[in-house]
Amino acid sequence: MARVSGKNSWALFLLILAGIVLGGFIGYLAKDVSVLSWLNFGQDFGIGSADGTGTVRFDLGIMVIHFGLRIKITIASIIGVILSVFLYRKL
């Protein structure tokens, strides 16, 4: 990726990715706490299901490959992205 206004766009990408992961983790930890359970509220979508029945399947004869992708966007992960962009601007 090219440099954007003198800053490294890879650093922005990695910070956003870290914000998503840490926010999702914090939301997962807070789901059982009654005051903070709203952090885990979000939308789950993707290709395939958790048990593997709805995945894209390629049967190659000697090998079967399953592809699936699940994404859950939560309030905590959105907060993590906002904080990571704010942190990037301060760098």
C-alpha positions in Angstrom: 0.0 0.0 0.0 1.1 3.5 -0.7 1.8 6.2 1.9 -1.1 8.5 2.6 -0.2 12.0 3.7 3.2 10.9 5.0 1.8 8.1 7.2 2.1 4.4 6.6 -1.2 2.9 5.5 -0.1 -0.5 6.7 0.1 0.9 10.2 -3.5 2.1 9.9 -4.6 -1.3 8.6 -2.9 -3.2 11.5 -4.2 -0.8 14.1 -7.8 -1.2 12.7 -7.4 -5.0 12.7 -6.1 -4.9 16.3 -9.0 -2.6 17.3 -11.5 -5.1 15.8 -9.9 -8.1 17.5 -9.4 -6.4 20.9 -12.9 -4.9 20.8 -14.5 -8.3 19.9 -12.5 -9.9 22.7 -13.6 -7.3 25.2 -17.2 -7.7 24.0 -17.0 -11.4 24.4 -15.7 -11.1 28.0 -18.4 -8.5 28.8 -21.3 -10.6 27.6 -22.1 -12.1 31.0 -21.7 -8.9 32.9 -25.2 -7.4 33.2 -24.0 -3.7 33.1 -21.7 -4.3 30.1 -23.6 -6.8 28.1 -24.5 -4.2 25.5 -20.9 -4.2 24.3 -21.5 -7.7 22.8 -24.6 -6.6 20.9 -24.1 -6.9 17.2 -24.8 -8.6 13.9 -23.4 -12.0 12.8 -23.2 -12.8 9.1 -21.1 -14.7 6.7 -20.8 -17.7 4.5 -21.3 -21.1 6.2 -22.3 -22.0 9.7 -20.6 -22.8 12.9 -21.1 -26.5 12.5 -19.8 -26.6 8.9 -23.0 -27.6 7.2 -23.5 -24.5 5.2 -19.9 -24.0 4.0 -18.7 -23.9 0.4 -17.5 -27.5 -0.3 -15.0 -28.6 -3.0 -14.7 -32.4 -3.4 -11.5 -33.1 -5.3 -11.7 -36.8 -5.1 -8.7 -37.3 -2.7 -9.4 -34.3 -0.6 -12.5 -32.3 0.5 -12.0 -28.6 1.2 -14.6 -26.5 3.1 -14.6 -22.7 3.0 -16.5 -20.6 5.4 -16.4 -17.1 6.9 -18.2 -15.8 9.9 -18.0 -12.1 10.9 -19.6 -10.6 14.0 -19.6 -6.9 14.2 -20.3 -5.8 17.8 -20.5 -2.4 19.6 -17.2 -3.1 21.3 -15.4 -3.8 17.9 -16.8 -0.6 16.5 -15.5 1.3 19.5 -12.1 -0.5 19.0 -12.0 0.7 15.4 -12.8 4.3 16.4 -10.1 4.2 19.0 -7.5 2.7 16.6 -8.2 5.4 14.0 -8.0 8.1 16.7 -4.7 6.6 17.9 -3.4 6.5 14.3 -4.1 10.2 13.9 -2.2 11.0 17.1 0.9 9.1 15.9 
